[in-house]
Amino acid sequence: MKQKKQHNQCNVHKNIKDIIKIIKIDYAIAFRIKDKMYLNKNLEKYPQLKKALIKHELEHTNGFNLKDILLDLNGTHLSKVKRQYYKFLFKERKAWYQFLPLLKIENKWSFDIIMLIVWILFFLVIILSIII
Ligand SMILES: [Zn+2]
Protein backbone atom coordinates (compact mmCIF):
# COMPACT_ATOMS: atom_id res chain seq x y z
CA MET A 1 0.00 0.00 0.00
CA LYS A 2 1.06 3.46 -0.74
CA GLN A 3 1.73 6.40 1.53
CA LYS A 4 1.45 9.89 0.12
CA LYS A 5 4.77 11.64 -0.06
CA GLN A 6 5.45 15.23 0.78
CA HIS A 7 7.56 15.94 -2.32
CA ASN A 8 7.15 14.64 -5.82
CA GLN A 9 10.69 13.95 -6.86
CA CYS A 10 11.14 12.83 -10.42
CA ASN A 11 13.22 9.71 -10.81
CA VAL A 12 12.20 8.73 -14.34
CA HIS A 13 15.78 8.29 -15.48
CA LYS A 14 16.61 5.83 -12.77
CA ASN A 15 15.30 2.33 -12.32
CA ILE A 16 13.55 2.36 -8.98
CA LYS A 17 14.69 -1.22 -8.24
CA ASP A 18 18.32 -0.08 -8.26
CA ILE A 19 17.89 2.73 -5.80
CA ILE A 20 15.34 1.27 -3.42
CA LYS A 21 16.33 0.76 0.21
CA ILE A 22 14.47 -1.76 2.34
CA ILE A 23 13.87 -0.75 5.94
CA LYS A 24 12.44 -3.18 8.49
CA ILE A 25 9.74 -1.89 10.78
CA ASP A 26 7.73 -3.55 13.53
CA TYR A 27 4.33 -2.14 12.59
CA ALA A 28 2.07 -1.85 9.51
CA ILE A 29 2.64 -4.19 6.57
CA ALA A 30 4.46 -2.59 3.67
CA PHE A 31 4.67 0.79 2.02
CA ARG A 32 7.06 2.87 0.00
CA ILE A 33 8.08 6.49 0.32
CA LYS A 34 10.29 7.60 -2.54
CA ASP A 35 13.35 5.31 -2.57
CA LYS A 36 12.63 3.70 0.78
CA MET A 37 10.51 0.61 1.13
CA TYR A 38 9.26 -0.18 4.61
CA LEU A 39 8.49 -3.80 5.39
CA ASN A 40 7.23 -5.33 8.60
CA LYS A 41 10.06 -7.47 9.99
CA ASN A 42 7.63 -10.32 10.70
CA LEU A 43 7.07 -10.73 6.96
CA GLU A 44 10.19 -12.93 7.03
CA LYS A 45 7.87 -15.67 8.26
CA TYR A 46 5.69 -15.20 5.17
CA PRO A 47 8.10 -15.36 2.20
CA GLN A 48 5.46 -15.50 -0.54
CA LEU A 49 3.55 -12.59 0.95
CA LYS A 50 6.77 -10.60 1.33
CA LYS A 51 7.72 -11.22 -2.30
CA ALA A 52 4.26 -10.19 -3.51
CA LEU A 53 4.33 -7.04 -1.36
CA ILE A 54 7.73 -6.00 -2.72
CA LYS A 55 6.46 -6.51 -6.29
CA HIS A 56 3.36 -4.48 -5.45
CA GLU A 57 5.29 -1.61 -3.89
CA LEU A 58 7.66 -1.48 -6.86
CA GLU A 59 4.68 -1.12 -9.19
CA HIS A 60 3.60 2.09 -7.51
CA THR A 61 4.64 5.31 -9.15
CA ASN A 62 7.03 7.61 -7.37
CA GLY A 63 4.31 10.20 -7.11
CA PHE A 64 0.65 9.79 -6.49
CA ASN A 65 -1.83 9.33 -9.29
CA LEU A 66 -4.69 7.24 -10.62
CA LYS A 67 -2.37 4.29 -11.31
CA ASP A 68 -1.59 4.05 -7.58
CA ILE A 69 -5.26 4.09 -6.62
CA LEU A 70 -6.06 1.38 -9.19
CA LEU A 71 -3.11 -0.69 -7.99
CA ASP A 72 -4.40 -0.67 -4.44
CA LEU A 73 -7.97 -1.39 -5.50
CA ASN A 74 -6.92 -4.32 -7.69
CA GLY A 75 -4.35 -5.67 -5.27
CA THR A 76 -2.38 -6.98 -8.31
CA HIS A 77 0.23 -9.45 -7.00
CA LEU A 78 -1.48 -9.53 -3.64
CA SER A 79 -4.55 -11.34 -4.94
CA LYS A 80 -2.47 -14.54 -5.16
CA VAL A 81 -1.40 -14.37 -1.51
CA LYS A 82 -4.70 -13.28 0.04
CA ARG A 83 -4.73 -16.09 2.58
CA GLN A 84 -1.26 -15.24 3.85
CA TYR A 85 -2.24 -11.56 3.91
CA TYR A 86 -5.24 -12.22 6.15
CA LYS A 87 -3.26 -14.63 8.29
CA PHE A 88 -0.63 -11.92 8.76
CA LEU A 89 -3.31 -9.40 9.78
CA PHE A 90 -4.79 -11.93 12.17
CA LYS A 91 -1.48 -12.80 13.85
CA GLU A 92 0.31 -9.46 13.85
CA ARG A 93 -1.69 -6.91 15.77
CA LYS A 94 0.54 -3.99 14.78
CA ALA A 95 -0.01 -4.82 11.10
CA TRP A 96 -3.32 -2.94 11.44
CA TYR A 97 -1.37 0.32 11.62
CA GLN A 98 -1.32 -0.03 7.82
CA PHE A 99 -4.92 1.18 7.73
CA LEU A 100 -4.37 4.44 9.58
CA PRO A 101 -4.55 7.53 7.37
CA LEU A 102 -1.74 9.13 9.34
CA LEU A 103 1.36 7.26 10.43
CA LYS A 104 4.60 8.36 12.05
CA ILE A 105 7.55 6.94 10.14
CA GLU A 106 11.10 7.70 11.26
CA ASN A 107 9.83 10.69 13.25
CA LYS A 108 7.96 12.12 10.27
CA TRP A 109 4.22 12.06 9.80
CA SER A 110 3.12 10.35 6.63
CA PHE A 111 -0.32 10.92 5.21
CA ASP A 112 -2.24 8.32 3.20
CA ILE A 113 -4.98 9.98 1.13
CA ILE A 114 -6.55 6.66 0.06
CA MET A 115 -6.95 5.57 3.68
CA LEU A 116 -8.42 8.94 4.60
CA ILE A 117 -11.05 8.58 1.85
CA VAL A 118 -11.81 5.02 3.01
CA TRP A 119 -12.29 6.21 6.60
CA ILE A 120 -14.50 9.15 5.56
CA LEU A 121 -16.70 6.82 3.49
CA PHE A 122 -16.83 4.35 6.36
CA PHE A 123 -18.04 6.99 8.84
CA LEU A 124 -20.48 8.45 6.29
CA VAL A 125 -22.10 5.03 5.90
CA ILE A 126 -22.35 4.65 9.67
CA ILE A 127 -23.78 8.16 10.19
CA LEU A 128 -26.26 7.73 7.33
CA SER A 129 -27.40 4.36 8.64
CA ILE A 130 -28.09 5.97 12.02
CA ILE A 131 -29.98 9.08 10.85
CA ILE A 132 -31.97 7.56 7.94
ZN1 LIG B 1 -0.26 -0.26 -2.66
Backbone and ligand atoms as CSV (ligand in chain L), in Angstrom:
chain,resi,resn,atom,element,x,y,z
A,1,MET,N,N,0.822,-1.190,0.000
A,1,MET,CA,C,0.000,0.000,0.000
A,1,MET,C,C,0.861,1.245,0.000
A,2,LYS,N,N,0.244,2.301,-0.415
A,2,LYS,CA,C,1.059,3.465,-0.741
A,2,LYS,C,C,0.799,4.615,0.232
A,3,GLN,N,N,1.872,5.208,0.695
A,3,GLN,CA,C,1.726,6.405,1.532
A,3,GLN,C,C,1.983,7.619,0.655
A,4,LYS,N,N,1.231,8.673,0.895
A,4,LYS,CA,C,1.447,9.887,0.116
A,4,LYS,C,C,2.738,10.545,0.583
A,5,LYS,N,N,3.502,11.007,-0.382
A,5,LYS,CA,C,4.768,11.635,-0.059
A,5,LYS,C,C,4.590,13.146,0.003
A,6,GLN,N,N,5.517,13.777,0.673
A,6,GLN,CA,C,5.453,15.228,0.783
A,6,GLN,C,C,5.960,15.900,-0.493
A,7,HIS,N,N,6.981,15.312,-1.125
A,7,HIS,CA,C,7.555,15.937,-2.319
A,7,HIS,C,C,7.491,14.966,-3.486
A,8,ASN,N,N,7.181,15.487,-4.635
A,8,ASN,CA,C,7.151,14.643,-5.821
A,8,ASN,C,C,8.468,14.758,-6.561
A,9,GLN,N,N,9.398,13.921,-6.186
A,9,GLN,CA,C,10.688,13.946,-6.862
A,9,GLN,C,C,10.605,13.094,-8.107
A,10,CYS,N,N,11.209,13.570,-9.163
A,10,CYS,CA,C,11.135,12.832,-10.416
A,10,CYS,C,C,12.363,11.944,-10.571
A,11,ASN,N,N,12.111,10.667,-10.682
A,11,ASN,CA,C,13.215,9.707,-10.814
A,11,ASN,C,C,13.079,8.894,-12.089
A,12,VAL,N,N,12.515,9.502,-13.131
A,12,VAL,CA,C,12.198,8.733,-14.335
A,12,VAL,C,C,13.431,8.158,-15.013
A,13,HIS,N,N,14.584,8.771,-14.799
A,13,HIS,CA,C,15.777,8.288,-15.485
A,13,HIS,C,C,16.471,7.165,-14.735
A,14,LYS,N,N,16.011,6.903,-13.540
A,14,LYS,CA,C,16.614,5.828,-12.767
A,14,LYS,C,C,15.631,4.678,-12.656
A,15,ASN,N,N,16.153,3.481,-12.589
A,15,ASN,CA,C,15.301,2.334,-12.325
A,15,ASN,C,C,15.101,2.254,-10.813
A,16,ILE,N,N,13.861,2.306,-10.406
A,16,ILE,CA,C,13.551,2.363,-8.979
A,16,ILE,C,C,14.107,1.153,-8.226
A,17,LYS,N,N,14.180,-0.011,-8.899
A,17,LYS,CA,C,14.686,-1.220,-8.242
A,17,LYS,C,C,16.153,-1.077,-7.832
A,18,ASP,N,N,16.892,-0.242,-8.553
A,18,ASP,CA,C,18.321,-0.076,-8.264
A,18,ASP,C,C,18.580,0.865,-7.097
A,19,ILE,N,N,17.629,1.729,-6.821
A,19,ILE,CA,C,17.891,2.734,-5.798
A,19,ILE,C,C,17.084,2.495,-4.517
A,20,ILE,N,N,16.217,1.484,-4.566
A,20,ILE,CA,C,15.336,1.267,-3.423
A,20,ILE,C,C,16.110,0.726,-2.208
A,21,LYS,N,N,15.729,1.237,-1.041
A,21,LYS,CA,C,16.327,0.761,0.211
A,21,LYS,C,C,15.231,0.109,1.032
A,22,ILE,N,N,15.492,-1.081,1.538
A,22,ILE,CA,C,14.468,-1.757,2.337
A,22,ILE,C,C,14.755,-1.523,3.823
A,23,ILE,N,N,13.742,-1.037,4.509
A,23,ILE,CA,C,13.868,-0.748,5.941
A,23,ILE,C,C,12.851,-1.602,6.691
A,24,LYS,N,N,13.327,-2.319,7.697
A,24,LYS,CA,C,12.438,-3.184,8.487
A,24,LYS,C,C,11.774,-2.362,9.586
A,25,ILE,N,N,10.487,-2.581,9.728
A,25,ILE,CA,C,9.738,-1.892,10.783
A,25,ILE,C,C,8.958,-2.942,11.573
A,26,ASP,N,N,8.467,-2.559,12.741
A,26,ASP,CA,C,7.731,-3.555,13.530
A,26,ASP,C,C,6.241,-3.251,13.594
A,27,TYR,N,N,5.760,-2.454,12.655
A,27,TYR,CA,C,4.331,-2.136,12.588
A,27,TYR,C,C,3.921,-2.062,11.123
A,28,ALA,N,N,2.623,-1.911,10.877
A,28,ALA,CA,C,2.071,-1.847,9.509
A,28,ALA,C,C,2.449,-3.092,8.702
A,29,ILE,N,N,2.322,-3.022,7.387
A,29,ILE,CA,C,2.635,-4.190,6.565
A,29,ILE,C,C,3.767,-3.821,5.612
A,30,ALA,N,N,3.435,-3.010,4.626
A,30,ALA,CA,C,4.457,-2.591,3.673
A,30,ALA,C,C,4.016,-1.306,3.001
A,31,PHE,N,N,4.954,-0.407,2.808
A,31,PHE,CA,C,4.672,0.788,2.018
A,31,PHE,C,C,5.979,1.375,1.535
A,32,ARG,N,N,5.865,2.284,0.582
A,32,ARG,CA,C,7.059,2.870,0.004
A,32,ARG,C,C,6.938,4.389,0.024
A,33,ILE,N,N,8.005,5.037,0.415
A,33,ILE,CA,C,8.084,6.491,0.322
A,33,ILE,C,C,9.352,6.798,-0.457
A,34,LYS,N,N,9.169,7.325,-1.626
A,34,LYS,CA,C,10.290,7.597,-2.544
A,34,LYS,C,C,11.167,6.360,-2.711
A,35,ASP,N,N,12.446,6.441,-2.331
A,35,ASP,CA,C,13.350,5.309,-2.570
A,35,ASP,C,C,13.464,4.380,-1.363
A,36,LYS,N,N,12.588,4.576,-0.390
A,36,LYS,CA,C,12.629,3.704,0.781
A,36,LYS,C,C,11.391,2.819,0.825
A,37,MET,N,N,11.628,1.509,0.980
A,37,MET,CA,C,10.514,0.605,1.134
A,37,MET,C,C,10.515,0.094,2.570
A,38,TYR,N,N,9.381,0.253,3.221
A,38,TYR,CA,C,9.261,-0.176,4.612
A,38,TYR,C,C,8.509,-1.491,4.647
A,39,LEU,N,N,9.126,-2.483,5.284
A,39,LEU,CA,C,8.493,-3.800,5.387
A,39,LEU,C,C,8.452,-4.238,6.839
A,40,ASN,N,N,7.339,-4.785,7.250
A,40,ASN,CA,C,7.232,-5.330,8.598
A,40,ASN,C,C,8.219,-6.481,8.741
A,41,LYS,N,N,9.005,-6.457,9.825
A,41,LYS,CA,C,10.056,-7.470,9.993
A,41,LYS,C,C,9.480,-8.878,10.105
A,42,ASN,N,N,8.243,-8.997,10.562
A,42,ASN,CA,C,7.632,-10.318,10.702
A,42,ASN,C,C,7.216,-10.937,9.368
A,43,LEU,N,N,7.365,-10.167,8.284
A,43,LEU,CA,C,7.075,-10.725,6.957
A,43,LEU,C,C,8.074,-11.811,6.571
A,44,GLU,N,N,9.202,-11.874,7.290
A,44,GLU,CA,C,10.187,-12.926,7.034
A,44,GLU,C,C,9.559,-14.313,7.187
A,45,LYS,N,N,8.547,-14.383,8.038
A,45,LYS,CA,C,7.869,-15.670,8.260
A,45,LYS,C,C,6.874,-15.988,7.141
A,46,TYR,N,N,6.654,-15.031,6.257
A,46,TYR,CA,C,5.686,-15.199,5.170
A,46,TYR,C,C,6.369,-14.850,3.842
A,47,PRO,N,N,7.278,-15.718,3.376
A,47,PRO,CA,C,8.104,-15.360,2.205
A,47,PRO,C,C,7.314,-15.044,0.934
A,48,GLN,N,N,6.235,-15.781,0.687
A,48,GLN,CA,C,5.460,-15.502,-0.542
A,48,GLN,C,C,4.762,-14.149,-0.448
A,49,LEU,N,N,4.220,-13.877,0.737
A,49,LEU,CA,C,3.549,-12.591,0.945
A,49,LEU,C,C,4.552,-11.448,0.816
A,50,LYS,N,N,5.736,-11.626,1.391
A,50,LYS,CA,C,6.772,-10.595,1.331
A,50,LYS,C,C,7.157,-10.300,-0.122
A,51,LYS,N,N,7.350,-11.363,-0.895
A,51,LYS,CA,C,7.718,-11.220,-2.305
A,51,LYS,C,C,6.622,-10.456,-3.076
A,52,ALA,N,N,5.377,-10.831,-2.824
A,52,ALA,CA,C,4.256,-10.190,-3.506
A,52,ALA,C,C,4.148,-8.718,-3.110
A,53,LEU,N,N,4.399,-8.423,-1.837
A,53,LEU,CA,C,4.327,-7.039,-1.360
A,53,LEU,C,C,5.433,-6.182,-1.991
A,54,ILE,N,N,6.629,-6.749,-2.105
A,54,ILE,CA,C,7.731,-6.002,-2.723
A,54,ILE,C,C,7.384,-5.700,-4.182
A,55,LYS,N,N,6.873,-6.713,-4.897
A,55,LYS,CA,C,6.456,-6.509,-6.288
A,55,LYS,C,C,5.404,-5.412,-6.381
A,56,HIS,N,N,4.444,-5.465,-5.467
A,56,HIS,CA,C,3.357,-4.485,-5.452
A,56,HIS,C,C,3.897,-3.078,-5.202
A,57,GLU,N,N,4.748,-2.943,-4.217
A,57,GLU,CA,C,5.287,-1.615,-3.888
A,57,GLU,C,C,6.131,-1.053,-5.023
A,58,LEU,N,N,6.845,-1.943,-5.731
A,58,LEU,CA,C,7.664,-1.477,-6.858
A,58,LEU,C,C,6.804,-1.009,-8.026
A,59,GLU,N,N,5.592,-1.513,-8.109
A,59,GLU,CA,C,4.684,-1.117,-9.191
A,59,GLU,C,C,4.134,0.288,-9.000
A,60,HIS,N,N,4.117,0.741,-7.765
A,60,HIS,CA,C,3.602,2.087,-7.506
A,60,HIS,C,C,4.474,3.129,-8.183
A,61,THR,N,N,3.864,4.227,-8.573
A,61,THR,CA,C,4.635,5.314,-9.152
A,61,THR,C,C,5.359,6.024,-8.015
A,62,ASN,N,N,6.285,6.876,-8.397
A,62,ASN,CA,C,7.026,7.614,-7.372
A,62,ASN,C,C,6.213,8.789,-6.843
A,63,GLY,N,N,5.186,9.107,-7.544
A,63,GLY,CA,C,4.313,10.201,-7.110
A,63,GLY,C,C,3.016,9.630,-6.595
A,64,PHE,N,N,1.951,10.296,-6.906
A,64,PHE,CA,C,0.652,9.794,-6.492
A,64,PHE,C,C,-0.345,10.108,-7.590
A,65,ASN,N,N,-0.836,9.087,-8.245
A,65,ASN,CA,C,-1.829,9.332,-9.291
A,65,ASN,C,C,-2.825,8.186,-9.394
A,66,LEU,N,N,-3.620,8.222,-10.440
A,66,LEU,CA,C,-4.688,7.236,-10.622
A,66,LEU,C,C,-4.148,5.814,-10.636
A,67,LYS,N,N,-2.953,5.621,-11.221
A,67,LYS,CA,C,-2.367,4.285,-11.307
A,67,LYS,C,C,-2.192,3.691,-9.894
A,68,ASP,N,N,-1.802,4.533,-8.948
A,68,ASP,CA,C,-1.591,4.051,-7.575
A,68,ASP,C,C,-2.901,3.624,-6.923
A,69,ILE,N,N,-3.956,4.420,-7.197
A,69,ILE,CA,C,-5.257,4.091,-6.616
A,69,ILE,C,C,-5.749,2.768,-7.200
A,70,LEU,N,N,-5.620,2.612,-8.534
A,70,LEU,CA,C,-6.064,1.385,-9.189
A,70,LEU,C,C,-5.262,0.172,-8.700
A,71,LEU,N,N,-3.967,0.386,-8.489
A,71,LEU,CA,C,-3.110,-0.687,-7.987
A,71,LEU,C,C,-3.609,-1.204,-6.646
A,72,ASP,N,N,-3.960,-0.265,-5.764
A,72,ASP,CA,C,-4.403,-0.667,-4.436
A,72,ASP,C,C,-5.796,-1.275,-4.472
A,73,LEU,N,N,-6.630,-0.819,-5.404
A,73,LEU,CA,C,-7.971,-1.391,-5.496
A,73,LEU,C,C,-7.923,-2.794,-6.081
A,74,ASN,N,N,-7.028,-2.998,-7.061
A,74,ASN,CA,C,-6.920,-4.318,-7.689
A,74,ASN,C,C,-6.130,-5.307,-6.848
A,75,GLY,N,N,-5.192,-4.780,-6.064
A,75,GLY,CA,C,-4.352,-5.669,-5.275
A,75,GLY,C,C,-3.221,-6.308,-6.068
A,76,THR,N,N,-3.350,-6.351,-7.383
A,76,THR,CA,C,-2.378,-6.975,-8.308
A,76,THR,C,C,-1.773,-8.260,-7.750
A,77,HIS,N,N,-0.476,-8.250,-7.465
A,77,HIS,CA,C,0.228,-9.447,-7.004
A,77,HIS,C,C,-0.350,-9.986,-5.699
A,78,LEU,N,N,-1.000,-9.130,-4.962
A,78,LEU,CA,C,-1.479,-9.531,-3.642
A,78,LEU,C,C,-2.660,-10.482,-3.712
A,79,SER,N,N,-3.375,-10.473,-4.841
A,79,SER,CA,C,-4.553,-11.340,-4.936
A,79,SER,C,C,-4.166,-12.822,-4.843
A,80,LYS,N,N,-2.915,-13.137,-5.206
A,80,LYS,CA,C,-2.472,-14.543,-5.157
A,80,LYS,C,C,-2.085,-14.974,-3.742
A,81,VAL,N,N,-1.859,-14.020,-2.867
A,81,VAL,CA,C,-1.405,-14.369,-1.511
A,81,VAL,C,C,-2.393,-13.876,-0.451
A,82,LYS,N,N,-3.651,-13.783,-0.855
A,82,LYS,CA,C,-4.701,-13.283,0.035
A,82,LYS,C,C,-4.741,-13.995,1.386
A,83,ARG,N,N,-4.640,-15.327,1.336
A,83,ARG,CA,C,-4.732,-16.092,2.577
A,83,ARG,C,C,-3.613,-15.744,3.548
A,84,GLN,N,N,-2.392,-15.626,3.001
A,84,GLN,CA,C,-1.256,-15.237,3.845
A,84,GLN,C,C,-1.440,-13.813,4.367
A,85,TYR,N,N,-2.006,-12.963,3.524
A,85,TYR,CA,C,-2.241,-11.565,3.908
A,85,TYR,C,C,-3.186,-11.500,5.117
A,86,TYR,N,N,-4.286,-12.238,5.044
A,86,TYR,CA,C,-5.245,-12.223,6.154
A,86,TYR,C,C,-4.685,-12.903,7.400
A,87,LYS,N,N,-3.901,-13.950,7.170
A,87,LYS,CA,C,-3.256,-14.634,8.287
A,87,LYS,C,C,-2.303,-13.658,9.004
A,88,PHE,N,N,-1.567,-12.906,8.211
A,88,PHE,CA,C,-0.626,-11.920,8.758
A,88,PHE,C,C,-1.369,-10.880,9.592
A,89,LEU,N,N,-2.489,-10.384,9.053
A,89,LEU,CA,C,-3.305,-9.400,9.777
A,89,LEU,C,C,-3.855,-9.990,11.073
A,90,PHE,N,N,-4.207,-11.261,11.022
A,90,PHE,CA,C,-4.793,-11.925,12.173
A,90,PHE,C,C,-3.755,-12.135,13.277
A,91,LYS,N,N,-2.534,-12.469,12.880
A,91,LYS,CA,C,-1.482,-12.800,13.852
A,91,LYS,C,C,-0.705,-11.586,14.351
A,92,GLU,N,N,-0.529,-10.606,13.493
A,92,GLU,CA,C,0.309,-9.456,13.855
A,92,GLU,C,C,-0.589,-8.252,14.141
A,93,ARG,N,N,-0.770,-7.982,15.399
A,93,ARG,CA,C,-1.692,-6.914,15.771
A,93,ARG,C,C,-1.261,-5.547,15.218
A,94,LYS,N,N,0.060,-5.300,15.242
A,94,LYS,CA,C,0.540,-3.993,14.778
A,94,LYS,C,C,0.468,-3.828,13.258
A,95,ALA,N,N,0.157,-4.908,12.563
A,95,ALA,CA,C,-0.009,-4.816,11.104
A,95,ALA,C,C,-1.170,-3.880,10.760
A,96,TRP,N,N,-2.125,-3.781,11.668
A,96,TRP,CA,C,-3.315,-2.944,11.440
A,96,TRP,C,C,-2.980,-1.461,11.332
A,97,TYR,N,N,-1.795,-1.071,11.773
A,97,TYR,CA,C,-1.367,0.324,11.619
A,97,TYR,C,C,-1.394,0.730,10.146
A,98,GLN,N,N,-1.283,-0.269,9.267
A,98,GLN,CA,C,-1.317,-0.028,7.824
A,98,GLN,C,C,-2.561,0.757,7.408
A,99,PHE,N,N,-3.645,0.587,8.144
A,99,PHE,CA,C,-4.917,1.177,7.735
A,99,PHE,C,C,-5.194,2.535,8.366
A,100,LEU,N,N,-4.210,3.084,9.045
A,100,LEU,CA,C,-4.365,4.437,9.582
A,100,LEU,C,C,-4.061,5.450,8.487
A,101,PRO,N,N,-4.846,6.539,8.404
A,101,PRO,CA,C,-4.555,7.530,7.367
A,101,PRO,C,C,-3.297,8.352,7.670
A,102,LEU,N,N,-2.911,8.354,8.935
A,102,LEU,CA,C,-1.744,9.135,9.338
A,102,LEU,C,C,-0.830,8.231,10.160
A,103,LEU,N,N,0.438,8.179,9.775
A,103,LEU,CA,C,1.357,7.261,10.431
A,103,LEU,C,C,2.706,7.954,10.616
A,104,LYS,N,N,3.299,7.746,11.793
A,104,LYS,CA,C,4.595,8.355,12.051
A,104,LYS,C,C,5.694,7.386,11.633
A,105,ILE,N,N,6.487,7.795,10.664
A,105,ILE,CA,C,7.551,6.944,10.145
A,105,ILE,C,C,8.872,7.681,10.293
A,106,GLU,N,N,9.786,7.092,11.022
A,106,GLU,CA,C,11.098,7.702,11.264
A,106,GLU,C,C,10.943,9.168,11.696
A,107,ASN,N,N,10.079,9.366,12.671
A,107,ASN,CA,C,9.834,10.694,13.250
A,107,ASN,C,C,9.181,11.703,12.317
A,108,LYS,N,N,8.668,11.218,11.183
A,108,LYS,CA,C,7.961,12.122,10.272
A,108,LYS,C,C,6.556,11.591,10.036
A,109,TRP,N,N,5.579,12.483,10.044
A,109,TRP,CA,C,4.215,12.061,9.802
A,109,TRP,C,C,4.010,11.813,8.319
A,110,SER,N,N,3.411,10.677,8.018
A,110,SER,CA,C,3.116,10.345,6.633
A,110,SER,C,C,1.603,10.215,6.472
A,111,PHE,N,N,1.114,10.812,5.413
A,111,PHE,CA,C,-0.322,10.919,5.208
A,111,PHE,C,C,-0.745,10.035,4.040
A,112,ASP,N,N,-1.759,9.224,4.243
A,112,ASP,CA,C,-2.242,8.323,3.196
A,112,ASP,C,C,-3.642,8.754,2.770
A,113,ILE,N,N,-3.711,9.422,1.608
A,113,ILE,CA,C,-4.982,9.979,1.134
A,113,ILE,C,C,-6.020,8.889,0.867
A,114,ILE,N,N,-5.592,7.737,0.364
A,114,ILE,CA,C,-6.549,6.662,0.057
A,114,ILE,C,C,-7.216,6.185,1.351
A,115,MET,N,N,-6.402,6.016,2.394
A,115,MET,CA,C,-6.951,5.571,3.677
A,115,MET,C,C,-7.884,6.616,4.276
A,116,LEU,N,N,-7.549,7.886,4.081
A,116,LEU,CA,C,-8.423,8.945,4.601
A,116,LEU,C,C,-9.790,8.870,3.926
A,117,ILE,N,N,-9.787,8.676,2.598
A,117,ILE,CA,C,-11.047,8.575,1.846
A,117,ILE,C,C,-11.849,7.363,2.334
A,118,VAL,N,N,-11.150,6.235,2.526
A,118,VAL,CA,C,-11.812,5.016,3.005
A,118,VAL,C,C,-12.476,5.268,4.367
A,119,TRP,N,N,-11.742,5.932,5.271
A,119,TRP,CA,C,-12.288,6.213,6.605
A,119,TRP,C,C,-13.466,7.176,6.545
A,120,ILE,N,N,-13.385,8.197,5.698
A,120,ILE,CA,C,-14.498,9.155,5.563
A,120,ILE,C,C,-15.746,8.428,5.060
A,121,LEU,N,N,-15.567,7.588,4.033
A,121,LEU,CA,C,-16.702,6.824,3.494
A,121,LEU,C,C,-17.294,5.894,4.552
A,122,PHE,N,N,-16.416,5.269,5.310
A,122,PHE,CA,C,-16.834,4.350,6.364
A,122,PHE,C,C,-17.717,5.076,7.396
A,123,PHE,N,N,-17.263,6.242,7.842
A,123,PHE,CA,C,-18.038,6.990,8.835
A,123,PHE,C,C,-19.315,7.564,8.243
A,124,LEU,N,N,-19.270,7.959,6.956
A,124,LEU,CA,C,-20.481,8.455,6.293
A,124,LEU,C,C,-21.553,7.376,6.270
A,125,VAL,N,N,-21.153,6.149,5.945
A,125,VAL,CA,C,-22.100,5.033,5.895
A,125,VAL,C,C,-22.699,4.808,7.282
A,126,ILE,N,N,-21.869,4.853,8.304
A,126,ILE,CA,C,-22.354,4.647,9.674
A,126,ILE,C,C,-23.329,5.760,10.077
A,127,ILE,N,N,-22.925,7.011,9.817
A,127,ILE,CA,C,-23.776,8.156,10.194
A,127,ILE,C,C,-25.103,8.095,9.445
A,128,LEU,N,N,-25.029,7.800,8.131
A,128,LEU,CA,C,-26.256,7.731,7.334
A,128,LEU,C,C,-27.176,6.603,7.806
A,129,SER,N,N,-26.570,5.486,8.199
A,129,SER,CA,C,-27.395,4.358,8.641
A,129,SER,C,C,-28.064,4.655,9.979
A,130,ILE,N,N,-27.491,5.588,10.736
A,130,ILE,CA,C,-28.091,5.966,12.016
A,130,ILE,C,C,-29.220,6.980,11.804
A,131,ILE,N,N,-28.989,7.989,10.959
A,131,ILE,CA,C,-29.977,9.076,10.845
A,131,ILE,C,C,-31.090,8.775,9.860
A,132,ILE,N,N,-30.896,7.833,8.925
A,132,ILE,CA,C,-31.971,7.565,7.939
A,132,ILE,C,C,-32.902,6.479,8.481
L,1,ZN,ZN,ZN,-0.264,-0.256,-2.663
